[in-house]
Amino acid sequence: MDRQELTDFEIGYKYVRKRYSVLAKRSYQDLWALGIAYLQTRGSNAELSRGMGFYFLELALRSASLR
């Protein structure tokens, strides 16, 4: 899929998945707090930030379910 066809949400999600999956080793509480912080972003980058936050929330849920 060409990058131009992706929404800002998808770009943010895929960026974090590629670059920051190493953070999966952090506690699920830290990942959850990070995800919530990204979801609260306002302004022109909000949709990109929401994609990033959603991925961090997924990591938190995965981490919590493994415990």
Biopython code that builds the backbone (N, CA, C, O; Angstrom):
import numpy as np
from Bio.PDB.StructureBuilder import StructureBuilder

atoms = [
    (1, "MET", "N", (0.845, -1.176, 0.000)),
    (1, "MET", "CA", (0.000, 0.000, 0.000)),
    (1, "MET", "C", (0.888, 1.236, 0.000)),
    (1, "MET", "O", (1.806, 1.354, 0.812)),
    (2, "ASP", "N", (0.615, 2.129, -0.890)),
    (2, "ASP", "CA", (1.363, 3.368, -0.990)),
    (2, "ASP", "C", (1.082, 4.242, 0.234)),
    (2, "ASP", "O", (-0.052, 4.319, 0.709)),
    (3, "ARG", "N", (2.117, 4.888, 0.729)),
    (3, "ARG", "CA", (1.971, 5.724, 1.915)),
    (3, "ARG", "C", (0.919, 6.810, 1.720)),
    (3, "ARG", "O", (0.254, 7.198, 2.680)),
    (4, "GLN", "N", (0.757, 7.301, 0.508)),
    (4, "GLN", "CA", (-0.216, 8.351, 0.240)),
    (4, "GLN", "C", (-1.649, 7.859, 0.419)),
    (4, "GLN", "O", (-2.560, 8.670, 0.590)),
    (5, "GLU", "N", (-1.861, 6.567, 0.384)),
    (5, "GLU", "CA", (-3.196, 6.018, 0.545)),
    (5, "GLU", "C", (-3.575, 5.819, 2.005)),
    (5, "GLU", "O", (-4.737, 5.540, 2.302)),
    (6, "LEU", "N", (-2.635, 5.954, 2.913)),
    (6, "LEU", "CA", (-2.891, 5.728, 4.336)),
    (6, "LEU", "C", (-3.468, 6.979, 4.993)),
    (6, "LEU", "O", (-3.138, 8.102, 4.613)),
    (7, "THR", "N", (-4.326, 6.770, 5.975)),
    (7, "THR", "CA", (-4.817, 7.886, 6.778)),
    (7, "THR", "C", (-3.733, 8.273, 7.778)),
    (7, "THR", "O", (-2.775, 7.528, 7.984)),
    (8, "ASP", "N", (-3.886, 9.437, 8.396)),
    (8, "ASP", "CA", (-2.930, 9.854, 9.423)),
    (8, "ASP", "C", (-2.910, 8.859, 10.576)),
    (8, "ASP", "O", (-1.851, 8.562, 11.129)),
    (9, "PHE", "N", (-4.081, 8.345, 10.937)),
    (9, "PHE", "CA", (-4.173, 7.357, 12.008)),
    (9, "PHE", "C", (-3.312, 6.134, 11.674)),
    (9, "PHE", "O", (-2.543, 5.663, 12.511)),
    (10, "GLU", "N", (-3.445, 5.630, 10.461)),
    (10, "GLU", "CA", (-2.694, 4.444, 10.033)),
    (10, "GLU", "C", (-1.199, 4.721, 9.986)),
    (10, "GLU", "O", (-0.403, 3.856, 10.353)),
    (11, "ILE", "N", (-0.808, 5.898, 9.546)),
    (11, "ILE", "CA", (0.607, 6.265, 9.504)),
    (11, "ILE", "C", (1.182, 6.265, 10.913)),
    (11, "ILE", "O", (2.259, 5.714, 11.140)),
    (12, "GLY", "N", (0.471, 6.880, 11.871)),
    (12, "GLY", "CA", (0.930, 6.916, 13.261)),
    (12, "GLY", "C", (1.035, 5.526, 13.864)),
    (12, "GLY", "O", (2.013, 5.204, 14.538)),
    (13, "TYR", "N", (0.035, 4.712, 13.620)),
    (13, "TYR", "CA", (0.005, 3.345, 14.148)),
    (13, "TYR", "C", (1.187, 2.538, 13.612)),
    (13, "TYR", "O", (1.905, 1.896, 14.378)),
    (14, "LYS", "N", (1.383, 2.575, 12.303)),
    (14, "LYS", "CA", (2.456, 1.794, 11.684)),
    (14, "LYS", "C", (3.835, 2.309, 12.098)),
    (14, "LYS", "O", (4.769, 1.523, 12.254)),
    (15, "TYR", "N", (3.966, 3.616, 12.275)),
    (15, "TYR", "CA", (5.240, 4.189, 12.690)),
    (15, "TYR", "C", (5.641, 3.668, 14.067)),
    (15, "TYR", "O", (6.774, 3.231, 14.269)),
    (16, "VAL", "N", (4.719, 3.718, 14.996)),
    (16, "VAL", "CA", (5.018, 3.249, 16.361)),
    (16, "VAL", "C", (5.283, 1.743, 16.352)),
    (16, "VAL", "O", (6.176, 1.269, 17.055)),
    (17, "ARG", "N", (4.519, 0.996, 15.569)),
    (17, "ARG", "CA", (4.718, -0.452, 15.510)),
    (17, "ARG", "C", (6.120, -0.792, 15.027)),
    (17, "ARG", "O", (6.741, -1.724, 15.538)),
    (18, "LYS", "N", (6.621, -0.054, 14.058)),
    (18, "LYS", "CA", (7.962, -0.316, 13.528)),
    (18, "LYS", "C", (9.070, 0.173, 14.452)),
    (18, "LYS", "O", (10.068, -0.519, 14.651)),
    (19, "ARG", "N", (8.894, 1.366, 15.016)),
    (19, "ARG", "CA", (9.976, 2.025, 15.759)),
    (19, "ARG", "C", (10.008, 1.745, 17.246)),
    (19, "ARG", "O", (11.080, 1.715, 17.851)),
    (20, "TYR", "N", (8.847, 1.540, 17.838)),
    (20, "TYR", "CA", (8.796, 1.496, 19.298)),
    (20, "TYR", "C", (8.253, 0.208, 19.882)),
    (20, "TYR", "O", (7.856, 0.184, 21.046)),
    (21, "SER", "N", (8.226, -0.849, 19.113)),
    (21, "SER", "CA", (7.737, -2.122, 19.650)),
    (21, "SER", "C", (8.649, -2.636, 20.772)),
    (21, "SER", "O", (8.242, -3.485, 21.564)),
    (22, "VAL", "N", (9.871, -2.124, 20.836)),
    (22, "VAL", "CA", (10.775, -2.499, 21.919)),
    (22, "VAL", "C", (10.214, -2.065, 23.278)),
    (22, "VAL", "O", (10.591, -2.617, 24.312)),
    (23, "LEU", "N", (9.321, -1.087, 23.274)),
    (23, "LEU", "CA", (8.713, -0.635, 24.527)),
    (23, "LEU", "C", (7.758, -1.662, 25.112)),
    (23, "LEU", "O", (7.273, -1.486, 26.230)),
    (24, "ALA", "N", (7.483, -2.719, 24.384)),
    (24, "ALA", "CA", (6.594, -3.767, 24.888)),
    (24, "ALA", "C", (7.136, -4.381, 26.174)),
    (24, "ALA", "O", (6.390, -5.017, 26.918)),
    (25, "LYS", "N", (8.410, -4.198, 26.440)),
    (25, "LYS", "CA", (9.015, -4.732, 27.662)),
    (25, "LYS", "C", (8.704, -3.873, 28.879)),
    (25, "LYS", "O", (8.965, -4.283, 30.010)),
    (26, "ARG", "N", (8.152, -2.689, 28.659)),
    (26, "ARG", "CA", (7.778, -1.803, 29.761)),
    (26, "ARG", "C", (6.540, -2.354, 30.464)),
    (26, "ARG", "O", (5.865, -3.242, 29.944)),
    (27, "SER", "N", (6.255, -1.830, 31.629)),
    (27, "SER", "CA", (5.060, -2.281, 32.357)),
    (27, "SER", "C", (3.805, -1.842, 31.605)),
    (27, "SER", "O", (3.807, -0.831, 30.902)),
    (28, "TYR", "N", (2.749, -2.611, 31.763)),
    (28, "TYR", "CA", (1.520, -2.268, 31.062)),
    (28, "TYR", "C", (0.945, -0.943, 31.558)),
    (28, "TYR", "O", (0.245, -0.258, 30.812)),
    (29, "GLN", "N", (1.234, -0.574, 32.813)),
    (29, "GLN", "CA", (0.761, 0.705, 33.327)),
    (29, "GLN", "C", (1.440, 1.870, 32.600)),
    (29, "GLN", "O", (0.792, 2.861, 32.266)),
    (30, "ASP", "N", (2.747, 1.742, 32.360)),
    (30, "ASP", "CA", (3.476, 2.782, 31.628)),
    (30, "ASP", "C", (2.967, 2.899, 30.198)),
    (30, "ASP", "O", (2.772, 4.004, 29.692)),
    (31, "LEU", "N", (2.752, 1.763, 29.551)),
    (31, "LEU", "CA", (2.258, 1.772, 28.171)),
    (31, "LEU", "C", (0.852, 2.363, 28.106)),
    (31, "LEU", "O", (0.529, 3.108, 27.181)),
    (32, "TRP", "N", (0.021, 2.030, 29.086)),
    (32, "TRP", "CA", (-1.345, 2.549, 29.121)),
    (32, "TRP", "C", (-1.317, 4.069, 29.274)),
    (32, "TRP", "O", (-2.037, 4.779, 28.571)),
    (33, "ALA", "N", (-0.484, 4.569, 30.196)),
    (33, "ALA", "CA", (-0.381, 6.014, 30.415)),
    (33, "ALA", "C", (0.122, 6.725, 29.153)),
    (33, "ALA", "O", (-0.353, 7.811, 28.819)),
    (34, "LEU", "N", (1.066, 6.123, 28.469)),
    (34, "LEU", "CA", (1.586, 6.694, 27.231)),
    (34, "LEU", "C", (0.503, 6.727, 26.158)),
    (34, "LEU", "O", (0.351, 7.726, 25.455)),
    (35, "GLY", "N", (-0.240, 5.650, 26.034)),
    (35, "GLY", "CA", (-1.328, 5.607, 25.060)),
    (35, "GLY", "C", (-2.386, 6.660, 25.325)),
    (35, "GLY", "O", (-2.848, 7.332, 24.402)),
    (36, "ILE", "N", (-2.768, 6.806, 26.576)),
    (36, "ILE", "CA", (-3.772, 7.808, 26.949)),
    (36, "ILE", "C", (-3.257, 9.215, 26.639)),
    (36, "ILE", "O", (-4.012, 10.057, 26.153)),
    (37, "ALA", "N", (-1.988, 9.470, 26.914)),
    (37, "ALA", "CA", (-1.410, 10.789, 26.629)),
    (37, "ALA", "C", (-1.473, 11.095, 25.134)),
    (37, "ALA", "O", (-1.827, 12.209, 24.747)),
    (38, "TYR", "N", (-1.140, 10.132, 24.302)),
    (38, "TYR", "CA", (-1.208, 10.351, 22.854)),
    (38, "TYR", "C", (-2.647, 10.549, 22.380)),
    (38, "TYR", "O", (-2.887, 11.330, 21.459)),
    (39, "LEU", "N", (-3.593, 9.864, 22.986)),
    (39, "LEU", "CA", (-4.986, 10.004, 22.577)),
    (39, "LEU", "C", (-5.562, 11.374, 22.920)),
    (39, "LEU", "O", (-6.564, 11.779, 22.331)),
    (40, "GLN", "N", (-4.962, 12.084, 23.844)),
    (40, "GLN", "CA", (-5.478, 13.376, 24.273)),
    (40, "GLN", "C", (-4.944, 14.543, 23.453)),
    (40, "GLN", "O", (-5.302, 15.691, 23.717)),
    (41, "THR", "N", (-4.109, 14.277, 22.479)),
    (41, "THR", "CA", (-3.534, 15.342, 21.652)),
    (41, "THR", "C", (-4.618, 16.045, 20.843)),
    (41, "THR", "O", (-5.521, 15.407, 20.301)),
    (42, "ARG", "N", (-4.516, 17.325, 20.774)),
    (42, "ARG", "CA", (-5.456, 18.151, 20.005)),
    (42, "ARG", "C", (-4.685, 18.852, 18.890)),
    (42, "ARG", "O", (-3.458, 18.940, 18.928)),
    (43, "GLY", "N", (-5.405, 19.337, 17.921)),
    (43, "GLY", "CA", (-4.798, 20.136, 16.864)),
    (43, "GLY", "C", (-4.572, 19.377, 15.580)),
    (43, "GLY", "O", (-5.212, 18.357, 15.324)),
    (44, "SER", "N", (-3.659, 19.881, 14.775)),
    (44, "SER", "CA", (-3.464, 19.348, 13.423)),
    (44, "SER", "C", (-2.848, 17.955, 13.393)),
    (44, "SER", "O", (-2.992, 17.248, 12.395)),
    (45, "ASN", "N", (-2.178, 17.549, 14.440)),
    (45, "ASN", "CA", (-1.558, 16.216, 14.478)),
    (45, "ASN", "C", (-2.353, 15.215, 15.306)),
    (45, "ASN", "O", (-1.851, 14.136, 15.620)),
    (46, "ALA", "N", (-3.561, 15.553, 15.654)),
    (46, "ALA", "CA", (-4.346, 14.716, 16.566)),
    (46, "ALA", "C", (-4.603, 13.321, 16.002)),
    (46, "ALA", "O", (-4.491, 12.337, 16.733)),
    (47, "GLU", "N", (-4.941, 13.217, 14.732)),
    (47, "GLU", "CA", (-5.262, 11.911, 14.166)),
    (47, "GLU", "C", (-4.011, 11.025, 14.105)),
    (47, "GLU", "O", (-4.089, 9.826, 14.374)),
    (48, "LEU", "N", (-2.889, 11.593, 13.761)),
    (48, "LEU", "CA", (-1.623, 10.859, 13.760)),
    (48, "LEU", "C", (-1.305, 10.371, 15.172)),
    (48, "LEU", "O", (-0.912, 9.222, 15.369)),
    (49, "SER", "N", (-1.479, 11.249, 16.140)),
    (49, "SER", "CA", (-1.214, 10.917, 17.533)),
    (49, "SER", "C", (-2.156, 9.835, 18.045)),
    (49, "SER", "O", (-1.748, 8.985, 18.837)),
    (50, "ARG", "N", (-3.399, 9.854, 17.607)),
    (50, "ARG", "CA", (-4.355, 8.830, 18.027)),
    (50, "ARG", "C", (-3.931, 7.448, 17.543)),
    (50, "ARG", "O", (-4.088, 6.459, 18.259)),
    (51, "GLY", "N", (-3.399, 7.381, 16.337)),
    (51, "GLY", "CA", (-2.890, 6.106, 15.831)),
    (51, "GLY", "C", (-1.758, 5.589, 16.686)),
    (51, "GLY", "O", (-1.681, 4.394, 16.972)),
    (52, "MET", "N", (-0.873, 6.487, 17.097)),
    (52, "MET", "CA", (0.243, 6.107, 17.950)),
    (52, "MET", "C", (-0.269, 5.649, 19.313)),
    (52, "MET", "O", (0.175, 4.630, 19.843)),
    (53, "GLY", "N", (-1.201, 6.406, 19.870)),
    (53, "GLY", "CA", (-1.759, 6.057, 21.173)),
    (53, "GLY", "C", (-2.475, 4.723, 21.161)),
    (53, "GLY", "O", (-2.364, 3.944, 22.108)),
    (54, "PHE", "N", (-3.208, 4.457, 20.097)),
    (54, "PHE", "CA", (-3.929, 3.199, 19.984)),
    (54, "PHE", "C", (-2.965, 2.013, 20.013)),
    (54, "PHE", "O", (-3.254, 0.994, 20.640)),
    (55, "TYR", "N", (-1.831, 2.141, 19.342)),
    (55, "TYR", "CA", (-0.863, 1.042, 19.364)),
    (55, "TYR", "C", (-0.310, 0.831, 20.776)),
    (55, "TYR", "O", (-0.163, -0.309, 21.218)),
    (56, "PHE", "N", (-0.003, 1.922, 21.487)),
    (56, "PHE", "CA", (0.497, 1.775, 22.853)),
    (56, "PHE", "C", (-0.551, 1.121, 23.750)),
    (56, "PHE", "O", (-0.199, 0.328, 24.623)),
    (57, "LEU", "N", (-1.824, 1.434, 23.555)),
    (57, "LEU", "CA", (-2.878, 0.786, 24.337)),
    (57, "LEU", "C", (-2.951, -0.702, 24.008)),
    (57, "LEU", "O", (-3.163, -1.521, 24.903)),
    (58, "GLU", "N", (-2.778, -1.059, 22.751)),
    (58, "GLU", "CA", (-2.756, -2.482, 22.381)),
    (58, "GLU", "C", (-1.594, -3.198, 23.064)),
    (58, "GLU", "O", (-1.759, -4.303, 23.580)),
    (59, "LEU", "N", (-0.417, -2.569, 23.066)),
    (59, "LEU", "CA", (0.728, -3.171, 23.750)),
    (59, "LEU", "C", (0.437, -3.371, 25.235)),
    (59, "LEU", "O", (0.773, -4.406, 25.809)),
    (60, "ALA", "N", (-0.189, -2.374, 25.847)),
    (60, "ALA", "CA", (-0.521, -2.468, 27.273)),
    (60, "ALA", "C", (-1.471, -3.634, 27.532)),
    (60, "ALA", "O", (-1.276, -4.401, 28.475)),
    (61, "LEU", "N", (-2.484, -3.762, 26.705)),
    (61, "LEU", "CA", (-3.440, -4.863, 26.880)),
    (61, "LEU", "C", (-2.783, -6.217, 26.681)),
    (61, "LEU", "O", (-3.039, -7.159, 27.430)),
    (62, "ARG", "N", (-1.934, -6.308, 25.665)),
    (62, "ARG", "CA", (-1.218, -7.570, 25.429)),
    (62, "ARG", "C", (-0.328, -7.912, 26.617)),
    (62, "ARG", "O", (-0.293, -9.054, 27.075)),
    (63, "SER", "N", (0.389, -6.909, 27.106)),
    (63, "SER", "CA", (1.291, -7.117, 28.236)),
    (63, "SER", "C", (0.518, -7.531, 29.487)),
    (63, "SER", "O", (0.956, -8.418, 30.219)),
    (64, "ALA", "N", (-0.612, -6.902, 29.733)),
    (64, "ALA", "CA", (-1.415, -7.224, 30.907)),
    (64, "ALA", "C", (-2.004, -8.634, 30.807)),
    (64, "ALA", "O", (-2.118, -9.328, 31.817)),
    (65, "SER", "N", (-2.374, -9.054, 29.610)),
    (65, "SER", "CA", (-2.972, -10.380, 29.459)),
    (65, "SER", "C", (-1.951, -11.499, 29.580)),
    (65, "SER", "O", (-2.318, -12.644, 29.845)),
    (66, "LEU", "N", (-0.681, -11.188, 29.392)),
    (66, "LEU", "CA", (0.366, -12.200, 29.530)),
    (66, "LEU", "C", (0.746, -12.448, 30.980)),
    (66, "LEU", "O", (1.454, -13.410, 31.276)),
    (67, "ARG", "N", (0.293, -11.608, 31.878)),
    (67, "ARG", "CA", (0.667, -11.740, 33.295)),
    (67, "ARG", "C", (-0.240, -12.689, 34.006)),
    (67, "ARG", "O", (-0.075, -12.922, 35.203)),
]
sb = StructureBuilder()
sb.init_structure("model")
sb.init_model(0)
sb.init_chain("A")
sb.init_seg("    ")
for serial, (resi, resn, name, xyz) in enumerate(atoms, 1):
    if name == "N":
        sb.init_residue(resn, " ", resi, " ")
    sb.init_atom(name, np.array(xyz, "f"), 0.0, 1.0, " ", f" {name:<3s}", serial, name[0])
structure = sb.get_structure()
